[in-house]
Amino acid sequence: MPARLNPYNIMKKNFLAYGIVFLSLCCIIDLNLRWSALVFTAIAILLFWQQRDEKTPLPPVSLLLLANVLGYPIVAVVPDMYDELRQGLNPYMIEFALLWAVRGFAAFACAYVAADAFARRFHQQRHLGWKDAEKLAYARYICHAMGIFSITAWVAKEHFFGFGLTFITGRATFDITSAESSFAQVLELLINLRNPFFFMLGVMHLRRLDDRFMRLLAVGIGGGILFEIVTIGSKGAIIFWLVLAALVIACTVQRLSLKQLFIGGFMLLTVYMSFLTITEYRDIMHDRNRRGEDVFDISVQAESFSEAFLASLPFSEKRAQRRTTVSEQDILSRISSGLFSFGHILYFTGGHPPYEHAWEAFLIPLYSIAPRALLDKPVFFNAGRFGLEYFHTSTAISVSTLGAFYHAWGYIGIVTGMALIGGMTAFLIRRVLSRTTALNSAVFMVTTIMSLVNVGSSFWGVVVELCRLAVILSGLYMLYPVVKRIRHGHQAETMLVVYRAEDGL
């Protein structure tokens, strides 16, 4: 009997779903800090087991669950690890922020369970998947296009804007309110196509369906990523690719093994090494900048990164020359920025939501595709504005998903917004798991998860990116018949030449 029809599995899923709903109802009352953390963690655990079955031992939603648990309730579990962050925020505001965080997460979990049940019933029909030659050809075409666009946009951005060292200059490469930002954001969108490209490449490679051109594109994009890591010095550029690899594993592996455990351990080690290396690299670059060296010279950046990497290796002789120290508190405080970012927004607004651009938020699909030079678009509350308006610094401060909903729609917006995220994410994940060749859903799913796994990101940015991706995918879909006709014409011409050669003509 198939797993989805197994009465035991159905009973288990229903029991866990009822448990999620019950705990969510408990969030109606005012919970203290520890109870909020307990309920938050319990809902995450129940949702993980509710989604886990024989075909998905590591459900893709587990990445979001882990990110939210590390971003919010862990602060109450290990409070001693956050002494520095706690000193800058009222304890009552921390408790109040976690209360609304668990309410929003409860809405996310309930909507996820409901949408997943609907999507399972909606996708019960049988699909050929990768056995359909036409779907396989279209999947390769989309992957080729995304890889080409990503490389081309990366080269164009490097030529026109360069890669600014924001930790040195303290400012972004371009002003988001300027007319040229539309061009820069288009390039950034095309560069980020490498996320779904690598996801599709990983899925197809595990099924041995990739081709040589896709692998060549992967080498080119990988070289650009390595260049960014060395020159910019971004921990996120390293960690996000580990998250992408984990997402590929979650969507393809049907049974966990010792190999996956070793891979997971290697990922954790890489995260720790990224904090050690990048922290040391930035300190070296700051020191060289104070001494008057040209820190924008690639050779200087490469030499500094190599020095930082060698000083971060456990058994390296260079480790004794290390300038900085990275503790577990430093790592956890960076990962758990969601609660403190949200708490700061509550503190600076006095707990009274500004309701800024509440109605304009419904026009985001229009704003996302209209150039700023043609339309005077509102600037939604973002990390740059947060730093300038409340901390009086050009450094970007995380807004958090909850903070963006609160700033525009108030407390009701936190619940409804998180429910919207839960329902949308569940439908996309279930569609990808049920139909492996659902390319559009795969692109949207990867973009959504890769954005929301950072609890400091704003959902408005996710919506903007999804709308723009929809335009790109629609254009590629309409262009496919032309490309297909050109390819078939070239193949027919090649076959005709071979045929004539064999006849001696």
Protein Blocks (a to p, Z undefined) as FASTA:
>chain_A
ZZklmmklmmmmmmmmmmmmmmmmmmmpccdfklmmmmmmmmmmmmmmmmgcfklmbgfk
lmmmmmmmmmmmmmmmmmmlmmmmmmmpcfklmmmmmmmmmmmmmmmmmmmmmmmmmmmm
mmmpccekjmlmklmmmmmmmmmmmmmmmmmmmmmmmmmnopadfklnopafbdfkbmkl
mmmmmmmmmmmmmmmmmmmmmmmmmnopacfklmmmmmmmmmmmmmmmmmnopaklmmmm
mmmmmmmmmmmmgbdcfklmmmmmmmmmmmmmmmmmmmmmmmmmmmmmmnopafkbmklm
mmmmmmmmmmmpmkbcklmmpfbdcdfklmmmmmmmmmmmmmmmmmmnnopafkioklmm
mmmmmmmmmcfklpccdddddfklmmmmmnopabdcdebjmlmmmmmnommlmmmmmmmm
mmmmmmmmmmmmmmmmlmklmmmmmmmmmmmmpmkbcfklmmmmmmmmmmmmmmmmmmmm
mmmmmmmmmmmmmmmmmmmmmnoZZ
